[in-house]
Every structure is written in structure tokens, then in C-alpha cells.
Amino acid sequence: MNNLTILNLILKFRGPQFEWELTNKFIILQILCSIFAFFCRFCLARIFYDEVN
């Protein structure tokens, strides 16, 4: 079993790459996941609560 980290998952699917390339891809992944999380939070909050600030 491989080391189960997000960095190793990126390396597994994208193959070997320079550290700066891996860092850039990881940062982009974090930004996209954060945007998705905020979107889910505000959409789901409207379902469960009457008023969302």
C-alpha cells in the first residue's frame, strides 16, 4: 500500500513531475475544493434553515 496522501494521489494519476508543478496543482486543487465546499454550505443551508446570513 502506498502512502495515502493527496500529494501521492496527484503523483499517481499525473506521473512524475517537478516539485513546483506538484505544488501548483495541489494549490489549484485546494482552491477548487474550497469553492465547492462554500457552494455546498450556502446551498444546503437554504434547505435546512429559513434565513441564511
N, CA, C and O atoms as a Maestro MAE file, in Angstrom:
{
 s_m_m2io_version
 :::
 2.0.0
}

f_m_ct {
 s_m_title
 :::
 protein
 m_atom[212] {
  # First column is atom index #
  i_m_mmod_type
  r_m_x_coord
  r_m_y_coord
  r_m_z_coord
  i_m_residue_number
  s_m_chain_name
  s_m_pdb_residue_name
  s_m_pdb_atom_name
  i_m_atomic_number
  :::
  1 25 0.853 -1.177 0.000 1 A "MET " " N  " 7
  2 3 0.000 0.000 0.000 1 A "MET " " CA " 6
  3 2 0.895 1.235 0.000 1 A "MET " " C  " 6
  4 15 1.916 1.283 0.685 1 A "MET " " O  " 8
  5 25 0.501 2.202 -0.758 2 A "ASN " " N  " 7
  6 3 1.255 3.440 -0.886 2 A "ASN " " CA " 6
  7 2 0.892 4.395 0.249 2 A "ASN " " C  " 6
  8 15 -0.104 4.195 0.945 2 A "ASN " " O  " 8
  9 25 1.695 5.417 0.425 3 A "ASN " " N  " 7
  10 3 1.408 6.454 1.399 3 A "ASN " " CA " 6
  11 2 0.140 7.188 0.948 3 A "ASN " " C  " 6
  12 15 0.114 7.760 -0.142 3 A "ASN " " O  " 8
  13 25 -0.896 7.176 1.766 4 A "LEU " " N  " 7
  14 3 -2.200 7.692 1.352 4 A "LEU " " CA " 6
  15 2 -2.328 9.191 1.641 4 A "LEU " " C  " 6
  16 15 -2.979 9.593 2.605 4 A "LEU " " O  " 8
  17 25 -1.701 10.006 0.798 5 A "THR " " N  " 7
  18 3 -1.820 11.453 0.908 5 A "THR " " CA " 6
  19 2 -2.315 12.006 -0.427 5 A "THR " " C  " 6
  20 15 -2.251 11.335 -1.457 5 A "THR " " O  " 8
  21 25 -2.805 13.230 -0.386 6 A "ILE " " N  " 7
  22 3 -3.292 13.860 -1.614 6 A "ILE " " CA " 6
  23 2 -2.141 14.077 -2.600 6 A "ILE " " C  " 6
  24 15 -2.319 13.939 -3.810 6 A "ILE " " O  " 8
  25 25 -0.964 14.415 -2.076 7 A "LEU " " N  " 7
  26 3 0.187 14.617 -2.962 7 A "LEU " " CA " 6
  27 2 0.528 13.336 -3.711 7 A "LEU " " C  " 6
  28 15 0.810 13.375 -4.909 7 A "LEU " " O  " 8
  29 25 0.504 12.210 -3.022 8 A "ASN " " N  " 7
  30 3 0.794 10.939 -3.695 8 A "ASN " " CA " 6
  31 2 -0.314 10.547 -4.661 8 A "ASN " " C  " 6
  32 15 -0.048 9.906 -5.677 8 A "ASN " " O  " 8
  33 25 -1.546 10.921 -4.359 9 A "LEU " " N  " 7
  34 3 -2.644 10.653 -5.282 9 A "LEU " " CA " 6
  35 2 -2.456 11.439 -6.582 9 A "LEU " " C  " 6
  36 15 -2.677 10.910 -7.671 9 A "LEU " " O  " 8
  37 25 -2.047 12.699 -6.460 10 A "ILE " " N  " 7
  38 3 -1.771 13.507 -7.652 10 A "ILE " " CA " 6
  39 2 -0.630 12.888 -8.453 10 A "ILE " " C  " 6
  40 15 -0.705 12.799 -9.678 10 A "ILE " " O  " 8
  41 25 0.426 12.459 -7.761 11 A "LEU " " N  " 7
  42 3 1.563 11.842 -8.450 11 A "LEU " " CA " 6
  43 2 1.176 10.536 -9.124 11 A "LEU " " C  " 6
  44 15 1.693 10.209 -10.193 11 A "LEU " " O  " 8
  45 25 0.270 9.789 -8.505 12 A "LYS " " N  " 7
  46 3 -0.150 8.515 -9.086 12 A "LYS " " CA " 6
  47 2 -0.884 8.731 -10.409 12 A "LYS " " C  " 6
  48 15 -0.650 8.009 -11.378 12 A "LYS " " O  " 8
  49 25 -1.779 9.732 -10.447 13 A "PHE " " N  " 7
  50 3 -2.566 9.972 -11.655 13 A "PHE " " CA " 6
  51 2 -1.829 10.817 -12.690 13 A "PHE " " C  " 6
  52 15 -2.056 10.644 -13.888 13 A "PHE " " O  " 8
  53 25 -0.955 11.721 -12.263 14 A "ARG " " N  " 7
  54 3 -0.269 12.625 -13.186 14 A "ARG " " CA " 6
  55 2 1.151 12.194 -13.519 14 A "ARG " " C  " 6
  56 15 1.752 12.716 -14.458 14 A "ARG " " O  " 8
  57 25 1.693 11.250 -12.764 15 A "GLY " " N  " 7
  58 3 3.052 10.785 -13.021 15 A "GLY " " CA " 6
  59 2 4.098 11.692 -12.389 15 A "GLY " " C  " 6
  60 15 3.765 12.679 -11.734 15 A "GLY " " O  " 8
  61 25 5.366 11.346 -12.592 16 A "PRO " " N  " 7
  62 3 6.448 12.139 -12.000 16 A "PRO " " CA " 6
  63 2 6.457 13.566 -12.546 16 A "PRO " " C  " 6
  64 15 6.196 13.802 -13.726 16 A "PRO " " O  " 8
  65 25 6.765 14.507 -11.657 17 A "GLN " " N  " 7
  66 3 6.832 15.901 -12.065 17 A "GLN " " CA " 6
  67 2 7.700 16.676 -11.093 17 A "GLN " " C  " 6
  68 15 8.041 16.190 -10.014 17 A "GLN " " O  " 8
  69 25 8.049 17.880 -11.490 18 A "PHE " " N  " 7
  70 3 8.865 18.732 -10.635 18 A "PHE " " CA " 6
  71 2 8.053 19.176 -9.423 18 A "PHE " " C  " 6
  72 15 6.822 19.178 -9.441 18 A "PHE " " O  " 8
  73 25 8.778 19.553 -8.365 19 A "GLU " " N  " 7
  74 3 8.117 19.945 -7.125 19 A "GLU " " CA " 6
  75 2 7.237 21.179 -7.327 19 A "GLU " " C  " 6
  76 15 6.143 21.257 -6.769 19 A "GLU " " O  " 8
  77 25 7.709 22.142 -8.120 20 A "TRP " " N  " 7
  78 3 6.914 23.355 -8.325 20 A "TRP " " CA " 6
  79 2 5.627 23.055 -9.096 20 A "TRP " " C  " 6
  80 15 4.602 23.695 -8.859 20 A "TRP " " O  " 8
  81 25 5.671 22.088 -10.014 21 A "GLU " " N  " 7
  82 3 4.459 21.699 -10.745 21 A "GLU " " CA " 6
  83 2 3.455 21.034 -9.803 21 A "GLU " " C  " 6
  84 15 2.260 21.324 -9.843 21 A "GLU " " O  " 8
  85 25 3.963 20.141 -8.960 22 A "LEU " " N  " 7
  86 3 3.104 19.452 -7.998 22 A "LEU " " CA " 6
  87 2 2.484 20.444 -7.020 22 A "LEU " " C  " 6
  88 15 1.305 20.337 -6.680 22 A "LEU " " O  " 8
  89 25 3.283 21.406 -6.572 23 A "THR " " N  " 7
  90 3 2.783 22.422 -5.646 23 A "THR " " CA " 6
  91 2 1.679 23.245 -6.291 23 A "THR " " C  " 6
  92 15 0.655 23.505 -5.660 23 A "THR " " O  " 8
  93 25 1.871 23.656 -7.535 24 A "ASN " " N  " 7
  94 3 0.851 24.444 -8.234 24 A "ASN " " CA " 6
  95 2 -0.441 23.654 -8.407 24 A "ASN " " C  " 6
  96 15 -1.530 24.195 -8.215 24 A "ASN " " O  " 8
  97 25 -0.329 22.383 -8.768 25 A "LYS " " N  " 7
  98 3 -1.524 21.554 -8.935 25 A "LYS " " CA " 6
  99 2 -2.236 21.339 -7.609 25 A "LYS " " C  " 6
  100 15 -3.466 21.315 -7.556 25 A "LYS " " O  " 8
  101 25 -1.458 21.182 -6.530 26 A "PHE " " N  " 7
  102 3 -2.051 20.998 -5.208 26 A "PHE " " CA " 6
  103 2 -2.787 22.256 -4.758 26 A "PHE " " C  " 6
  104 15 -3.877 22.165 -4.192 26 A "PHE " " O  " 8
  105 25 -2.208 23.416 -5.001 27 A "ILE " " N  " 7
  106 3 -2.856 24.683 -4.631 27 A "ILE " " CA " 6
  107 2 -4.144 24.871 -5.422 27 A "ILE " " C  " 6
  108 15 -5.158 25.289 -4.864 27 A "ILE " " O  " 8
  109 25 -4.113 24.568 -6.708 28 A "ILE " " N  " 7
  110 3 -5.323 24.673 -7.535 28 A "ILE " " CA " 6
  111 2 -6.398 23.724 -7.023 28 A "ILE " " C  " 6
  112 15 -7.571 24.092 -6.954 28 A "ILE " " O  " 8
  113 25 -6.002 22.502 -6.662 29 A "LEU " " N  " 7
  114 3 -6.956 21.534 -6.116 29 A "LEU " " CA " 6
  115 2 -7.574 22.045 -4.818 29 A "LEU " " C  " 6
  116 15 -8.778 21.902 -4.610 29 A "LEU " " O  " 8
  117 25 -6.760 22.639 -3.944 30 A "GLN " " N  " 7
  118 3 -7.279 23.176 -2.689 30 A "GLN " " CA " 6
  119 2 -8.258 24.323 -2.929 30 A "GLN " " C  " 6
  120 15 -9.284 24.410 -2.256 30 A "GLN " " O  " 8
  121 25 -7.953 25.193 -3.871 31 A "ILE " " N  " 7
  122 3 -8.842 26.314 -4.182 31 A "ILE " " CA " 6
  123 2 -10.175 25.799 -4.722 31 A "ILE " " C  " 6
  124 15 -11.236 26.261 -4.303 31 A "ILE " " O  " 8
  125 25 -10.121 24.843 -5.648 32 A "LEU " " N  " 7
  126 3 -11.357 24.287 -6.213 32 A "LEU " " CA " 6
  127 2 -12.196 23.582 -5.151 32 A "LEU " " C  " 6
  128 15 -13.420 23.714 -5.139 32 A "LEU " " O  " 8
  129 25 -11.553 22.844 -4.269 33 A "CYS " " N  " 7
  130 3 -12.289 22.158 -3.197 33 A "CYS " " CA " 6
  131 2 -12.906 23.153 -2.224 33 A "CYS " " C  " 6
  132 15 -14.012 22.929 -1.734 33 A "CYS " " O  " 8
  133 25 -12.209 24.248 -1.938 34 A "SER " " N  " 7
  134 3 -12.754 25.275 -1.047 34 A "SER " " CA " 6
  135 2 -13.962 25.963 -1.669 34 A "SER " " C  " 6
  136 15 -14.956 26.209 -0.986 34 A "SER " " O  " 8
  137 25 -13.885 26.272 -2.954 35 A "ILE " " N  " 7
  138 3 -15.021 26.879 -3.652 35 A "ILE " " CA " 6
  139 2 -16.215 25.937 -3.629 35 A "ILE " " C  " 6
  140 15 -17.342 26.363 -3.379 35 A "ILE " " O  " 8
  141 25 -15.971 24.663 -3.888 36 A "PHE " " N  " 7
  142 3 -17.040 23.666 -3.851 36 A "PHE " " CA " 6
  143 2 -17.651 23.560 -2.452 36 A "PHE " " C  " 6
  144 15 -18.870 23.447 -2.318 36 A "PHE " " O  " 8
  145 25 -16.814 23.595 -1.411 37 A "ALA " " N  " 7
  146 3 -17.307 23.498 -0.035 37 A "ALA " " CA " 6
  147 2 -18.175 24.705 0.332 37 A "ALA " " C  " 6
  148 15 -19.224 24.537 0.955 37 A "ALA " " O  " 8
  149 25 -17.758 25.912 -0.043 38 A "PHE " " N  " 7
  150 3 -18.571 27.097 0.239 38 A "PHE " " CA " 6
  151 2 -19.887 27.045 -0.528 38 A "PHE " " C  " 6
  152 15 -20.932 27.411 0.011 38 A "PHE " " O  " 8
  153 25 -19.846 26.600 -1.769 39 A "PHE " " N  " 7
  154 3 -21.063 26.459 -2.561 39 A "PHE " " CA " 6
  155 2 -22.030 25.485 -1.887 39 A "PHE " " C  " 6
  156 15 -23.220 25.777 -1.761 39 A "PHE " " O  " 8
  157 25 -21.528 24.342 -1.460 40 A "CYS " " N  " 7
  158 3 -22.376 23.352 -0.772 40 A "CYS " " CA " 6
  159 2 -22.930 23.909 0.524 40 A "CYS " " C  " 6
  160 15 -24.100 23.699 0.844 40 A "CYS " " O  " 8
  161 25 -22.102 24.615 1.269 41 A "ARG " " N  " 7
  162 3 -22.534 25.148 2.561 41 A "ARG " " CA " 6
  163 2 -23.711 26.103 2.389 41 A "ARG " " C  " 6
  164 15 -24.701 25.997 3.113 41 A "ARG " " O  " 8
  165 25 -23.616 27.026 1.447 42 A "PHE " " N  " 7
  166 3 -24.680 28.006 1.293 42 A "PHE " " CA " 6
  167 2 -25.917 27.414 0.632 42 A "PHE " " C  " 6
  168 15 -27.033 27.819 0.958 42 A "PHE " " O  " 8
  169 25 -25.752 26.477 -0.276 43 A "CYS " " N  " 7
  170 3 -26.915 25.840 -0.901 43 A "CYS " " CA " 6
  171 2 -27.641 24.929 0.076 43 A "CYS " " C  " 6
  172 15 -28.870 24.939 0.137 43 A "CYS " " O  " 8
  173 25 -26.905 24.154 0.830 44 A "LEU " " N  " 7
  174 3 -27.536 23.245 1.791 44 A "LEU " " CA " 6
  175 2 -28.116 23.992 2.985 44 A "LEU " " C  " 6
  176 15 -29.091 23.538 3.584 44 A "LEU " " O  " 8
  177 25 -27.531 25.127 3.335 45 A "ALA " " N  " 7
  178 3 -28.064 25.907 4.451 45 A "ALA " " CA " 6
  179 2 -29.463 26.420 4.125 45 A "ALA " " C  " 6
  180 15 -30.311 26.506 5.012 45 A "ALA " " O  " 8
  181 25 -29.710 26.757 2.874 46 A "ARG " " N  " 7
  182 3 -31.041 27.231 2.482 46 A "ARG " " CA " 6
  183 2 -32.084 26.130 2.594 46 A "ARG " " C  " 6
  184 15 -33.263 26.414 2.807 46 A "ARG " " O  " 8
  185 25 -31.669 24.893 2.455 47 A "ILE " " N  " 7
  186 3 -32.605 23.771 2.572 47 A "ILE " " CA " 6
  187 2 -33.006 23.555 4.025 47 A "ILE " " C  " 6
  188 15 -34.169 23.272 4.315 47 A "ILE " " O  " 8
  189 25 -32.044 23.689 4.941 48 A "PHE " " N  " 7
  190 3 -32.284 23.351 6.343 48 A "PHE " " CA " 6
  191 2 -32.719 24.531 7.202 48 A "PHE " " C  " 6
  192 15 -33.332 24.327 8.250 48 A "PHE " " O  " 8
  193 25 -32.417 25.764 6.787 49 A "TYR " " N  " 7
  194 3 -32.733 26.941 7.592 49 A "TYR " " CA " 6
  195 2 -33.563 27.924 6.774 49 A "TYR " " C  " 6
  196 15 -33.428 28.004 5.553 49 A "TYR " " O  " 8
  197 25 -34.424 28.671 7.465 50 A "ASP " " N  " 7
  198 3 -35.267 29.650 6.787 50 A "ASP " " CA " 6
  199 2 -34.489 30.902 6.393 50 A "ASP " " C  " 6
  200 15 -34.732 31.484 5.336 50 A "ASP " " O  " 8
  201 25 -33.555 31.310 7.245 51 A "GLU " " N  " 7
  202 3 -32.800 32.524 6.984 51 A "GLU " " CA " 6
  203 2 -31.310 32.201 7.012 51 A "GLU " " C  " 6
  204 15 -30.812 31.594 7.960 51 A "GLU " " O  " 8
  205 25 -30.605 32.616 5.955 52 A "VAL " " N  " 7
  206 3 -29.164 32.372 5.861 52 A "VAL " " CA " 6
  207 2 -28.468 33.713 5.734 52 A "VAL " " C  " 6
  208 15 -28.791 34.509 4.852 52 A "VAL " " O  " 8
  209 25 -27.510 33.960 6.619 53 A "ASN " " N  " 7
  210 3 -26.761 35.229 6.574 53 A "ASN " " CA " 6
  211 2 -25.571 35.100 5.677 53 A "ASN " " C  " 6
  212 15 -24.818 36.059 5.510 53 A "ASN " " O  " 8
  :::
 }
 m_bond[211] {
  # First column is bond index #
  i_m_from
  i_m_to
  i_m_order
  :::
  1 1 2 1
  2 2 3 1
  3 3 4 2
  4 3 5 1
  5 5 6 1
  6 6 7 1
  7 7 8 2
  8 7 9 1
  9 9 10 1
  10 10 11 1
  11 11 12 2
  12 11 13 1
  13 13 14 1
  14 14 15 1
  15 15 16 2
  16 15 17 1
  17 17 18 1
  18 18 19 1
  19 19 20 2
  20 19 21 1
  21 21 22 1
  22 22 23 1
  23 23 24 2
  24 23 25 1
  25 25 26 1
  26 26 27 1
  27 27 28 2
  28 27 29 1
  29 29 30 1
  30 30 31 1
  31 31 32 2
  32 31 33 1
  33 33 34 1
  34 34 35 1
  35 35 36 2
  36 35 37 1
  37 37 38 1
  38 38 39 1
  39 39 40 2
  40 39 41 1
  41 41 42 1
  42 42 43 1
  43 43 44 2
  44 43 45 1
  45 45 46 1
  46 46 47 1
  47 47 48 2
  48 47 49 1
  49 49 50 1
  50 50 51 1
  51 51 52 2
  52 51 53 1
  53 53 54 1
  54 54 55 1
  55 55 56 2
  56 55 57 1
  57 57 58 1
  58 58 59 1
  59 59 60 2
  60 59 61 1
  61 61 62 1
  62 62 63 1
  63 63 64 2
  64 63 65 1
  65 65 66 1
  66 66 67 1
  67 67 68 2
  68 67 69 1
  69 69 70 1
  70 70 71 1
  71 71 72 2
  72 71 73 1
  73 73 74 1
  74 74 75 1
  75 75 76 2
  76 75 77 1
  77 77 78 1
  78 78 79 1
  79 79 80 2
  80 79 81 1
  81 81 82 1
  82 82 83 1
  83 83 84 2
  84 83 85 1
  85 85 86 1
  86 86 87 1
  87 87 88 2
  88 87 89 1
  89 89 90 1
  90 90 91 1
  91 91 92 2
  92 91 93 1
  93 93 94 1
  94 94 95 1
  95 95 96 2
  96 95 97 1
  97 97 98 1
  98 98 99 1
  99 99 100 2
  100 99 101 1
  101 101 102 1
  102 102 103 1
  103 103 104 2
  104 103 105 1
  105 105 106 1
  106 106 107 1
  107 107 108 2
  108 107 109 1
  109 109 110 1
  110 110 111 1
  111 111 112 2
  112 111 113 1
  113 113 114 1
  114 114 115 1
  115 115 116 2
  116 115 117 1
  117 117 118 1
  118 118 119 1
  119 119 120 2
  120 119 121 1
  121 121 122 1
  122 122 123 1
  123 123 124 2
  124 123 125 1
  125 125 126 1
  126 126 127 1
  127 127 128 2
  128 127 129 1
  129 129 130 1
  130 130 131 1
  131 131 132 2
  132 131 133 1
  133 133 134 1
  134 134 135 1
  135 135 136 2
  136 135 137 1
  137 137 138 1
  138 138 139 1
  139 139 140 2
  140 139 141 1
  141 141 142 1
  142 142 143 1
  143 143 144 2
  144 143 145 1
  145 145 146 1
  146 146 147 1
  147 147 148 2
  148 147 149 1
  149 149 150 1
  150 150 151 1
  151 151 152 2
  152 151 153 1
  153 153 154 1
  154 154 155 1
  155 155 156 2
  156 155 157 1
  157 157 158 1
  158 158 159 1
  159 159 160 2
  160 159 161 1
  161 161 162 1
  162 162 163 1
  163 163 164 2
  164 163 165 1
  165 165 166 1
  166 166 167 1
  167 167 168 2
  168 167 169 1
  169 169 170 1
  170 170 171 1
  171 171 172 2
  172 171 173 1
  173 173 174 1
  174 174 175 1
  175 175 176 2
  176 175 177 1
  177 177 178 1
  178 178 179 1
  179 179 180 2
  180 179 181 1
  181 181 182 1
  182 182 183 1
  183 183 184 2
  184 183 185 1
  185 185 186 1
  186 186 187 1
  187 187 188 2
  188 187 189 1
  189 189 190 1
  190 190 191 1
  191 191 192 2
  192 191 193 1
  193 193 194 1
  194 194 195 1
  195 195 196 2
  196 195 197 1
  197 197 198 1
  198 198 199 1
  199 199 200 2
  200 199 201 1
  201 201 202 1
  202 202 203 1
  203 203 204 2
  204 203 205 1
  205 205 206 1
  206 206 207 1
  207 207 208 2
  208 207 209 1
  209 209 210 1
  210 210 211 1
  211 211 212 2
  :::
 }
}
